[in-house]
Amino acid sequence: MKGAEALLCSLLEEKVDTIFGYPGGQIISVFDAMYSYQDRIKHILTRHEQGAIHAAEGFARVSGETGVVLVTSGPGATNVITGLADAMLDSTPLVVISGQVPSVLLGSDAFQETDVVGISQPITKWSYQIRKASEIAWAVARAFYIASEGRPGPVVLDITKDAQNEMVDFEYTKCTFIRSYEPYPKPLQESVQKAAELINNAKRPFALVGQGRHSFRKYVTGAFDVAFRFPPEQRHVGYARQHRP
């Protein structure tokens, strides 16, 4: 199969059934391949790439799944930068897939060529450029693992046009470990003790709890309520009280 189809099969292996995006020349091969998978993958066409990534953020927050965005090269990719920064700051798991010019044209200032990896690295957990179809399954598995494990956040996969059209034997293996990535580092007990002392000695403790509360809801709120008995109005900023018993 072609790399474009391998990409869609990789997404299906990650249980993806909804994609937000906007088509363009350097990603059109994936959109063409998607026609054969329309019974399994729903594509939501927005009117702007920024709308697509913010919609994917909302989807991820509500569903608890990793949001997926599909855009083209150049302005298509740069239009998602604000959403990437927002997802990074708010710990929202996203996998953003951008098209890119053929690998032989990289570095030649080709039409709508942009250094997407270089632009997005400071505001993503991982940003990687795929130049061969054989890398697609490996990169997608790694992207979903990094985006969702530990503190959630956005990942960018920049796929060249020739990688999308190259033939490949598809084989998918889910990623469960990356040697250089430790999603759940052990906290320093000394630091935990200092934090506990500050909270226990506070006359009016106040918890600023945002998006992270939804990602780690079973750990955060219950522990704070029991241990510190925070007044209801001081528990959650931006979280409606009617959601609480």
C-alpha positions as CSV (number, residue, x, y, z in Angstrom):
1,M,0.0,0.0,0.0
2,K,1.0,3.6,-0.3
3,G,2.3,5.6,2.6
4,A,-0.9,7.7,2.7
5,E,-2.9,4.6,3.3
6,A,-0.4,3.3,5.8
7,L,-0.9,6.5,7.7
8,L,-4.6,6.0,7.9
9,C,-4.2,2.3,8.9
10,S,-1.8,3.5,11.7
11,L,-4.5,5.9,12.9
12,L,-7.0,3.1,13.0
13,E,-4.6,1.0,15.0
14,E,-4.7,3.8,17.6
15,K,-8.5,3.7,17.6
16,V,-8.9,7.0,15.8
17,D,-12.3,7.6,14.3
18,T,-12.4,11.4,14.0
19,I,-10.0,13.8,12.3
20,F,-10.2,17.5,12.0
21,G,-8.5,19.3,9.1
22,Y,-8.3,21.2,5.9
23,P,-6.9,19.9,2.6
24,G,-4.1,21.2,0.5
25,G,-1.7,20.1,-2.2
26,Q,1.0,18.5,-0.1
27,I,-1.4,16.4,2.0
28,I,-4.0,15.7,-0.7
29,S,-2.7,12.1,-1.1
30,V,-3.9,11.3,2.4
31,F,-7.3,12.9,1.7
32,D,-7.6,10.9,-1.5
33,A,-6.8,7.7,0.5
34,M,-9.4,8.7,3.2
35,Y,-12.2,8.2,0.7
36,S,-11.8,4.4,1.1
37,Y,-12.0,4.7,4.9
38,Q,-14.9,7.0,5.2
39,D,-17.0,4.3,6.9
40,R,-14.4,4.1,9.7
41,I,-12.8,7.6,9.9
42,K,-15.0,10.7,10.1
43,H,-13.3,13.8,8.8
44,I,-14.6,17.2,10.0
45,L,-13.8,19.9,7.5
46,T,-13.2,23.3,9.1
47,R,-12.9,26.6,7.4
48,H,-9.4,27.3,8.7
49,E,-6.6,25.2,10.1
50,Q,-6.7,27.1,13.4
51,G,-10.3,26.2,13.8
52,A,-9.3,22.5,13.1
53,I,-6.7,22.4,15.9
54,H,-8.9,24.2,18.4
55,A,-11.8,21.8,17.6
56,A,-9.4,18.8,18.1
57,E,-8.4,20.3,21.5
58,G,-12.1,20.4,22.5
59,F,-12.6,16.9,21.3
60,A,-9.6,15.7,23.3
61,R,-10.7,17.4,26.5
62,V,-14.3,16.1,26.3
63,S,-13.5,12.6,25.1
64,G,-10.3,11.9,26.9
65,E,-8.8,10.7,23.6
66,T,-5.9,12.1,21.6
67,G,-7.1,14.7,19.1
68,V,-5.9,14.4,15.5
69,V,-5.4,17.2,13.0
70,L,-4.6,16.9,9.3
71,V,-3.3,20.0,7.4
72,T,-1.1,20.8,4.4
73,S,2.3,22.5,4.2
74,G,3.4,26.1,4.5
75,P,0.5,28.3,5.6
76,G,-1.6,25.2,6.5
77,A,1.0,24.2,9.0
78,T,1.8,27.6,10.4
79,N,-1.9,28.3,11.0
80,V,-1.9,25.6,13.7
81,I,0.9,27.1,15.7
82,T,-1.3,29.0,18.2
83,G,-3.3,25.7,18.8
84,L,0.0,23.8,19.4
85,A,1.1,26.4,22.0
86,D,-2.3,26.3,23.7
87,A,-2.3,22.5,23.8
88,M,1.2,22.5,25.2
89,L,0.3,24.9,28.0
90,D,-3.0,23.2,28.8
91,S,-1.7,19.6,28.6
92,T,-4.0,18.6,25.8
93,P,-3.0,15.4,23.8
94,L,-2.9,16.1,20.1
95,V,-1.2,14.6,17.0
96,V,-0.9,17.1,14.2
97,I,-0.1,15.7,10.8
98,S,1.2,18.2,8.2
99,G,2.0,17.6,4.6
100,Q,5.4,18.7,3.3
101,V,7.1,19.2,-0.1
102,P,8.9,16.2,-1.6
103,S,12.1,15.4,0.2
104,V,14.2,16.2,-2.9
105,L,12.9,19.8,-2.6
106,L,13.6,20.3,1.1
107,G,15.8,23.3,1.7
108,S,15.3,24.7,-1.8
109,D,12.6,27.3,-0.8
110,A,10.0,25.3,-2.8
111,F,6.4,26.5,-3.1
112,Q,4.9,26.5,0.4
113,E,7.9,24.8,2.0
114,T,8.2,25.8,5.7
115,D,10.4,24.4,8.4
116,V,7.5,23.0,10.4
117,V,9.7,20.9,12.7
118,G,11.9,23.9,13.6
119,I,9.0,26.2,14.2
120,S,7.0,23.7,16.3
121,Q,9.7,22.1,18.4
122,P,9.6,24.7,21.3
123,I,5.8,24.2,21.7
124,T,5.4,20.5,21.3
125,K,6.5,17.3,23.2
126,W,7.9,15.9,19.9
127,S,8.2,17.1,16.4
128,Y,9.4,14.8,13.6
129,Q,9.7,14.8,9.8
130,I,8.9,11.6,7.9
131,R,10.8,11.2,4.6
132,K,10.2,7.5,4.0
133,A,7.0,5.5,3.9
134,S,8.7,2.9,6.1
135,E,8.8,5.3,8.9
136,I,5.1,6.1,9.0
137,A,3.9,3.3,11.3
138,W,6.8,3.7,13.7
139,A,6.4,7.5,13.9
140,V,2.6,7.3,14.5
141,A,2.9,4.8,17.2
142,R,5.6,6.9,18.9
143,A,3.6,10.1,18.5
144,F,0.5,8.7,20.2
145,Y,2.6,7.3,23.1
146,I,4.3,10.6,23.7
147,A,1.2,12.7,23.3
148,S,-0.9,10.7,25.8
149,E,1.6,9.3,28.3
150,G,2.8,11.4,31.3
151,R,1.8,15.0,31.0
152,P,-0.3,15.1,27.8
153,G,0.6,17.5,25.0
154,P,0.9,18.0,21.3
155,V,3.1,16.1,18.8
156,V,3.8,17.1,15.2
157,L,4.4,14.7,12.3
158,D,5.6,16.4,9.1
159,I,5.2,14.0,6.2
160,T,6.8,14.6,2.8
161,K,4.8,14.2,-0.4
162,D,7.0,11.4,-1.7
163,A,6.6,9.4,1.6
164,Q,2.9,9.6,1.2
165,N,3.0,8.1,-2.3
166,E,5.8,5.6,-1.8
167,M,4.8,1.9,-1.5
168,V,5.3,0.1,1.8
169,D,4.5,-3.2,3.4
170,F,2.4,-2.1,6.4
171,E,3.1,-3.5,9.8
172,Y,2.1,-1.8,13.0
173,T,3.4,-2.2,16.5
174,K,2.1,0.0,19.3
175,C,4.7,1.9,21.3
176,T,4.8,1.2,25.0
177,F,8.3,2.4,25.9
178,I,10.9,4.9,24.7
179,R,14.2,4.7,26.4
180,S,14.8,8.5,26.3
181,Y,11.3,9.4,27.5
182,E,10.2,9.0,31.1
183,P,6.5,9.9,31.3
184,Y,6.1,9.4,35.0
185,P,9.3,10.6,36.8
186,K,9.7,9.9,40.5
187,P,9.3,13.1,42.5
188,L,12.0,14.1,44.9
189,Q,10.6,13.3,48.4
190,E,12.3,16.3,49.8
191,S,10.4,18.6,47.4
192,V,7.1,16.8,48.2
193,Q,7.7,17.3,51.9
194,K,8.4,21.0,51.5
195,A,5.2,21.4,49.4
196,A,3.2,19.5,52.0
197,E,4.5,21.7,54.8
198,L,3.6,24.9,52.9
199,I,0.1,23.7,52.3
200,N,-0.4,22.3,55.9
201,N,0.9,25.6,57.4
202,A,-1.2,27.8,55.1
203,K,-4.0,29.7,56.9
204,R,-6.1,30.0,53.8
205,P,-5.0,27.3,51.3
206,F,-6.0,27.9,47.7
207,A,-5.8,25.4,44.8
208,L,-5.5,26.7,41.3
209,V,-6.7,23.6,39.3
210,G,-7.2,23.8,35.6
211,Q,-7.0,21.4,32.6
212,G,-4.7,19.1,34.5
213,R,-7.6,18.2,36.8
214,H,-9.4,16.6,34.0
215,S,-6.4,14.6,32.9
216,F,-5.6,13.3,36.4
217,R,-9.1,13.7,38.0
218,K,-8.9,10.4,40.0
219,Y,-5.7,11.6,41.8
220,V,-6.0,15.4,42.2
221,T,-9.3,16.5,43.5
222,G,-10.0,13.7,46.0
223,A,-6.6,13.9,47.5
224,F,-6.9,17.7,48.0
225,D,-10.4,17.6,49.4
226,V,-9.6,14.9,51.9
227,A,-6.2,16.1,53.0
228,F,-6.8,19.8,53.2
229,R,-10.6,20.3,53.2
230,F,-10.5,23.2,50.8
231,P,-13.6,25.4,50.8
232,P,-15.6,24.7,47.6
233,E,-15.1,28.2,46.2
234,Q,-11.3,27.8,46.6
235,R,-11.0,24.4,44.9
236,H,-11.4,24.9,41.2
237,V,-10.7,27.9,39.0
238,G,-12.7,27.6,35.7
239,Y,-14.5,24.5,36.9
240,A,-18.3,25.0,37.4
241,R,-19.5,24.1,40.9
242,Q,-22.6,22.3,39.6
243,H,-20.3,19.5,38.5
244,R,-19.6,18.8,42.1
245,P,-22.0,17.0,44.5
